[in-house]
């Protein structure tokens, strides 16, 4: 793989009475275009079939074997039609591909419409799509209907497909940790682990008593604690945080890192009150901020559903995600509201470094000095995609939408990390979220990536997605 970029297996469809030069040209042009975008590619050897393309079911079987031999080395297939192609060979080759498939067709040129030069891929694309639908093979097809690999529309389609592939491959088979039991009053974050498992998402649970015991057993001079302390000092500013609280936060950070490694977690959701405040004298918010900046999706309040949504958003956006509360109206503006939480927002989504504070809300229950670890600051202006996830009667249900964080001011005394969210028809979106039984949390990442994310989750993973 090239960093976060998806590696693509390239498939070339053929119709025998079209000239071989069209296939040879496409093999060169498509590979070169994708590599220029930062993608690695896998291609069937040109000598393995006629022209290195697929026309017959027998050639399809050769290509299917090529995919099996390279399983795990590619995250998507680009089905290229240099000419009309053959739908029977294509379905034989790709019906068990196991990854998203983008169908791309070459455009004809009006001055090259004679029998020796015309392609007819415009028409052939319909035949491929038709038969894939008949066989139940999921695929992606984008606008425009035909696109040359060297032209900007194709690059835009590849960007979309890359994001889609990252979501499909990253959510399918992911493991999320539930650290501690759900806080009793928060029935809003209940989740069905079996429903998640049937969609390829594993939940691993760790008791909070075990976490606290590991913290107590960890020496302050452990090299991992020293390294974590240095990382945390560079992550944010610590204001008046007592040294003892800082050291305890660093030790908890090491414990969480070890749990992530032990269980192979892609994401986690942690019970963040009141045991950590009562028994350790800290809040974990700043640790979640640091984890989120490392793109290990970390949600608070044991909201496993939001952790999964955050992971999907991070994969689609290529950046960090966070979990916030739908928290306050913004004056009389019906298309704006305040999104907030105590400090799990990654620094990369903030206007500048935060400052660690005591938990001014929970201190009403624990008293002052027991909740150090909140990372106070403001969320920076940017376009964003938002999402939420719940399980219901064996189904995974989500909403996905787009909006922006603004530069509108929030009162200086406002606790935690917050920002003003703006969305057209916000009130309708909030009504939809509430009536569908979604929680008070919302997951968020930078950029407008709702379309590829929605297709990935709905078209390939079987989630039910509502666009808000």
C-alpha atoms as one frame of an Amber mdcrd trajectory, in Angstrom:
protein
   0.000   0.000   0.000   1.069   3.620  -0.593   0.414   5.132   2.836  -3.347
   5.514   3.255  -3.960   5.222  -0.476  -5.765   2.084  -1.628  -3.918  -0.402
  -3.814  -6.112  -1.348  -6.776  -6.271  -4.554  -8.797  -6.886  -3.613 -12.429
  -9.283  -5.603 -14.613  -9.560  -5.039 -18.372 -12.648  -6.206 -20.211 -12.429
  -7.177 -23.859 -14.642  -7.971 -26.859 -12.667 -10.003 -29.364 -13.549  -8.158
 -32.556 -12.194  -4.850 -31.197  -8.518  -4.039 -31.905  -5.937  -5.300 -29.396
  -4.278  -1.872 -29.366  -7.144  -0.524 -27.244  -6.317  -3.001 -24.464  -2.580
  -2.366 -24.640  -3.108   1.373 -24.452  -5.499   1.104 -21.516  -3.121  -1.101
 -19.523  -0.449   1.558 -19.817  -2.668   4.632 -19.392  -4.699   3.412 -16.424
  -1.695   2.193 -14.443   0.214   5.422 -15.101  -2.751   7.608 -14.075  -3.288
   5.733 -10.811   0.387   5.741  -9.890   0.492   9.504 -10.472  -2.293   9.788
  -7.867  -0.255   7.807  -5.341  -1.885   4.397  -5.772  -0.106   1.089  -6.199
  -1.645  -1.288  -8.750  -1.746  -5.014  -9.460  -2.286  -6.270 -13.024  -2.696
  -9.704 -14.503   0.320 -10.541 -16.654  -0.296  -9.575 -20.275   0.553 -13.117
 -21.372  -1.868 -14.818 -18.964  -4.880 -14.243 -21.255  -5.515 -12.774 -24.675
  -4.020  -9.261 -24.446  -3.966  -9.523 -20.624  -7.710  -8.832 -20.596 -10.814
 -10.918 -19.842 -13.464 -11.920 -22.355 -14.496 -15.524 -21.755 -15.508 -17.378
 -18.577 -12.264 -19.339 -18.856 -10.269 -16.121 -18.846 -12.480 -14.932 -15.986
 -11.436 -17.994 -13.982  -7.779 -17.122 -14.595  -8.388 -13.599 -13.305 -10.332
 -14.870 -10.271  -7.360 -17.085  -9.410  -5.074 -14.052  -9.783  -7.187 -12.229
  -7.182  -7.117 -15.222  -4.826  -3.334 -15.424  -5.046  -3.068 -11.724  -4.176
  -5.767 -11.593  -1.486  -4.922  -8.946   1.080  -2.667  -6.998  -1.265  -5.421
  -4.849  -2.799  -8.404  -2.954  -1.432 -10.497  -2.480  -4.556 -10.846  -3.484
  -8.203 -11.117  -1.023 -11.082 -12.977  -2.724 -13.922 -11.757  -0.913 -17.022
 -13.612  -1.121 -20.329 -11.303   0.006 -23.147 -13.997  -1.377 -25.484 -17.461
  -2.884 -25.051 -16.124  -5.690 -22.851 -17.817  -8.979 -22.065 -20.201  -9.281
 -19.147 -19.969 -13.082 -18.835 -16.209 -13.071 -18.388 -16.435 -10.119 -16.003
 -18.898 -11.778 -13.636 -16.872 -15.016 -13.654 -13.774 -13.016 -12.714 -15.210
 -10.707 -10.070 -18.252 -12.323  -8.426 -16.082 -13.358  -5.465 -13.708 -10.378
  -5.471 -14.610  -9.496  -1.889 -13.712  -5.812  -2.314 -15.448  -2.808  -3.907
 -15.487  -2.666  -7.715 -15.448   0.556  -9.745 -16.666   0.266 -13.332 -14.842
   2.694 -15.638 -15.549   3.008 -19.362 -13.418   4.753 -21.968 -15.116   7.509
 -24.013 -15.388   7.348 -27.789 -14.067  10.219 -29.899 -16.342  11.575 -32.599
 -13.547  11.600 -35.179 -12.720   7.946 -34.455 -15.942   6.065 -34.984 -14.880
   3.645 -37.745 -14.758  -0.115 -37.055 -11.010  -0.038 -36.412 -11.128   2.676
 -33.735 -14.491   2.896 -32.026 -14.845   1.509 -28.511 -18.574   1.259 -27.636
 -17.636   1.119 -23.934 -20.511   3.557 -23.286 -22.914   0.750 -24.196 -20.837
  -2.062 -22.724 -20.879  -0.464 -19.292 -24.641  -0.964 -19.155 -24.248  -4.663
 -19.938 -21.700  -5.155 -17.164 -23.883  -3.296 -14.654 -26.960  -5.260 -15.752
 -25.361  -8.663 -15.238 -23.717  -7.640 -11.959 -27.155  -6.666 -10.661 -28.535
 -10.026 -11.817 -25.760 -11.892  -9.965 -25.925  -9.686  -6.864 -22.373  -8.400
  -7.311 -22.089  -4.982  -5.621 -20.326  -2.320  -7.687 -19.726   1.407  -7.918
 -20.521   3.476 -10.998 -19.976   7.217 -11.076 -20.583  10.225 -13.288 -19.752
  10.907 -16.059 -20.743   7.613 -17.665 -17.426   7.485 -19.543 -14.127   8.995
 -18.370 -10.625   8.838 -19.814  -7.940   7.985 -17.217  -5.968  11.108 -18.121
  -8.868  13.508 -17.539  -9.872  15.300 -14.273 -13.280  13.570 -13.909 -11.520
  10.211 -13.627  -9.200  11.552 -10.908 -12.248  12.784  -8.986 -13.872   9.367
  -9.326 -10.732   7.638  -8.075 -10.629   9.925  -5.033 -14.257   9.007  -4.271
 -13.607   5.301  -4.799 -10.448   5.376  -2.693 -12.393   6.834   0.250 -15.155
   4.270  -0.258 -12.653   1.394  -0.282 -10.968   2.633   2.881 -14.305   2.673
   4.698 -15.383  -0.767   3.466 -12.076  -2.443   4.232 -11.517  -0.582   7.484
 -14.956  -1.059   9.024 -15.390  -4.657   7.858 -13.332  -6.674  10.329 -12.641
  -3.805  12.744 -12.303  -4.360  16.493 -13.631  -1.827  18.982 -12.916  -1.877
  22.701 -15.565  -1.178  25.325 -13.537  -0.022  28.325 -15.755  -0.337  31.379
 -19.477  -0.926  31.673 -22.020   1.546  30.368 -22.750   4.248  32.926 -26.160
   3.270  34.322 -28.048   6.487  33.475 -26.825   6.460  29.854 -29.252   4.063
  28.229 -28.764   6.292  25.188 -25.532   4.465  24.332 -26.777   0.868  24.493
 -25.515  -1.282  21.630 -26.081  -4.842  20.387 -22.750  -6.612  20.035 -24.211
  -9.510  18.038 -25.611  -7.132  15.426 -22.210  -5.512  15.094 -20.563  -8.946
  14.828 -22.887 -10.004  12.018 -21.610  -6.977  10.118 -17.977  -7.924  10.753
 -17.364  -5.645  13.764 -15.976  -7.270  16.911 -16.422  -5.740  20.373 -13.861
  -6.585  23.056 -14.730  -5.606  26.635 -12.335  -4.708  29.441 -13.514  -4.139
  33.009 -12.758  -0.703  34.458 -11.532  -2.372  37.662  -8.822  -4.074  35.590
  -7.832  -0.746  34.016  -7.549   0.968  37.395  -5.583  -1.951  38.831  -3.138
  -1.765  35.917  -2.661   1.945  36.534  -1.901   1.366  40.210   0.566  -1.412
  39.310   2.470   0.754  36.807   5.548   2.485  38.190   5.945   6.189  37.509
   9.516   5.605  36.319   8.488   2.946  33.799  10.091   3.947  30.451   6.699
   3.811  28.743   5.336   6.294  31.287   8.297   8.611  30.668   7.683   8.493
  26.913   3.944   9.007  27.336   4.530  12.006  29.602   6.748  13.594  26.941
   4.113  12.956  24.273   1.378  14.493  26.396   3.447  17.587  27.182   3.856
  18.109  23.453   0.198  17.455  22.730  -1.393  20.293  24.701  -0.743  22.802
  27.486  -1.224  21.720  31.081  -2.041  24.953  32.880  -2.342  24.376  36.631
  -2.571  20.578  36.423  -1.091  19.082  39.627   1.998  16.908  39.015   0.325
  13.894  40.619  -2.682  14.175  38.288  -0.376  14.550  35.262   1.561  11.414
  36.208  -1.645   9.450  36.728  -2.944  10.567  33.333   0.334   9.452  31.734
   0.090   6.049  33.429  -3.513   5.627  32.286  -2.372   6.540  28.775   0.194
   3.741  28.842  -2.417   1.274  30.085  -4.826   2.230  27.297  -2.049   1.909
  24.690  -1.250  -1.558  25.975  -4.899  -2.586  25.846  -5.064  -1.331  22.253
  -2.070  -3.482  21.350  -3.281  -6.490  23.366  -6.667  -6.668  21.665  -5.710
  -5.166  18.303  -8.206  -2.331  18.698  -9.068   0.013  15.842 -11.287   2.121
  18.098 -12.433   2.323  21.693 -15.147   3.761  23.905 -14.355   4.347  27.571
 -16.362   4.722  30.762 -15.152   8.177  31.725 -17.070   8.848  34.966 -17.224
   8.582  37.953 -14.746   5.831  38.928 -11.762   7.505  37.251 -12.493  10.698
  39.148 -13.247   8.986  42.473 -10.421   6.409  42.409  -7.693   8.028  40.304
  -8.561  11.703  40.647  -8.463  12.358  36.878 -10.556  12.571  33.729  -9.391
  10.756  30.545 -10.509  13.401  28.030  -7.032  14.587  26.990  -5.956  10.980
  26.405  -8.872  10.519  24.008  -7.792  13.707  22.224  -4.296  12.294  21.768
  -5.624   8.911  20.617  -7.924  10.581  18.112  -5.012  12.553  16.692  -3.306
   9.184  16.141  -6.489   8.138  14.309  -7.416   5.544  16.905 -11.048   6.554
  17.236 -11.772   7.094  20.938 -15.255   7.938  22.203 -16.323   8.707  25.745
 -19.228   7.394  27.849 -18.789   3.836  26.446 -20.500   4.945  23.230 -19.364
   2.035  21.071 -21.662   3.076  18.233 -20.019   6.494  18.023 -16.572   4.880
  18.116 -17.518   2.839  15.023 -18.945   5.935  13.316 -15.771   7.874  14.154
 -13.612   5.127  12.680 -15.649   5.202   9.464 -15.428   8.993   9.285 -11.680
   8.899   9.816 -11.262   6.362   7.034 -13.394   8.410   4.643 -11.789  11.744
   5.468  -8.215  10.533   5.848  -7.954  12.521   9.092  -8.942  12.521  12.734
 -12.513  12.290  14.001 -14.198  13.189  17.264 -17.380  12.574  19.245 -19.396
  15.511  20.582 -22.769  16.306  22.122 -25.581  17.952  20.218 -25.474  20.400
  23.109 -26.922  23.913  22.764 -28.916  26.189  20.537 -26.933  29.156  19.242
 -29.105  32.101  20.135 -32.028  32.440  17.745 -30.215  31.010  14.702 -32.196
  27.930  13.635 -29.438  26.676  11.325 -26.674  26.759  13.941 -26.039  24.945
  17.213 -23.173  24.337  19.644 -21.373  20.985  19.580 -19.359  20.244  22.715
 -17.557  17.740  24.862 -15.180  17.823  27.805 -12.007  17.514  25.755 -11.656
  14.438  23.497 -11.359  16.624  20.385  -8.054  16.004  18.560  -5.747  19.010
  18.441  -5.772  18.775  14.639  -9.434  19.848  14.686  -8.907  22.727  17.134
  -7.964  26.371  16.537  -4.836  25.881  18.654  -3.459  23.993  21.624  -5.954
  23.328  24.375  -5.359  23.744  28.085  -5.956  20.954  30.583  -8.424  21.791
  33.354 -10.325  20.204  36.190 -13.791  18.880  35.309 -15.953  21.822  36.317
 -19.192  19.898  35.747 -18.367  16.611  37.490 -16.852  18.459  40.435 -20.443
  19.084  41.496 -20.490  15.361  42.330 -16.853  14.635  43.202 -15.643  17.939
  44.573 -12.838  20.031  43.052  -9.459  18.568  42.170 -10.714  15.099  41.177
 -11.256  15.574  37.462  -8.042  16.946  35.944  -7.715  15.910  32.291 -10.322
  17.923  30.393  -8.759  19.623  27.353 -10.421  22.999  26.992 -10.402  24.855
  23.685 -12.383  25.604  20.541 -13.032  23.687  17.323 -11.693  25.417  14.222
 -13.801  26.511  11.215 -13.958  23.851   8.495 -16.349  21.835   6.326 -17.378
  18.674   8.171 -19.218  15.394   7.754 -21.273  14.193  10.717 -22.626  10.743
  11.535 -24.290   8.634  14.205 -24.752   4.874  14.605 -27.213   2.699  16.535
 -28.318  -0.931  16.421 -31.965  -1.913  16.304 -33.560  -5.352  15.869 -30.511
  -6.839  14.180 -29.881  -3.824  11.955 -27.181  -1.168  11.991 -28.773   2.210
  11.385 -26.859   5.398  10.696 -27.339   8.978   9.698 -24.745  10.856   7.651
 -24.771  14.512   6.699 -22.622  17.520   5.889 -22.262  21.028   7.256 -19.546
  23.282   8.596 -17.981  24.477  11.807 -18.049  28.273  11.831 -15.895  30.965
  13.400 -18.803  32.205  15.520 -17.740  33.011  19.055 -18.719  30.967  22.093
 -18.748  32.624  25.539 -15.337  32.405  27.199 -16.785  30.787  30.320 -18.159
  27.871  28.255 -16.504  24.708  29.624 -14.712  22.072  27.529 -14.041  22.030
  23.811 -16.828  23.388  21.615 -17.665  24.903  18.266 -20.630  26.268  16.346
 -22.048  23.884  13.733 -24.042  25.231  10.794 -26.216  23.212   8.455 -28.977
  24.061   6.031 -32.271  22.647   7.318 -30.673  21.864  10.675 -34.016  21.712
  12.447 -35.286  19.053  10.036 -32.073  17.072  10.545 -32.410  17.239  14.335
 -36.018  16.093  14.120 -34.998  13.136  11.937 -32.217  12.171  14.345 -34.543
  12.303  17.327 -37.445  10.449  15.742 -35.165   7.642  14.563 -33.918   7.105
  18.122 -30.343   8.275  17.607 -28.323   9.355  20.610 -27.317  12.776  21.867
 -23.791  12.238  20.519 -22.612  13.125  17.025 -19.374  11.995  15.377 -17.527
  14.453  13.156 -14.552  14.670  10.789 -13.173  17.318   8.470 -14.288  17.483
   4.839 -17.396  16.655   2.860 -17.193  12.894   2.388 -20.803  11.844   3.007
 -21.319  10.377  -0.479 -18.484   7.793  -0.573 -19.015   6.974   3.092 -22.737
   6.384   2.592 -22.220   4.155  -0.437 -19.543   2.160   1.391 -21.710   1.537
   4.438 -24.991   0.989   2.626 -23.979  -0.535  -0.674 -21.192  -2.840   0.515
 -21.658  -3.370   4.272 -25.438  -3.545   4.517 -25.972  -0.666   6.954 -29.191
   1.363   6.755 -28.160   4.979   6.169 -30.320   8.105   6.329 -28.980  11.277
   4.744 -29.670  14.321   6.880
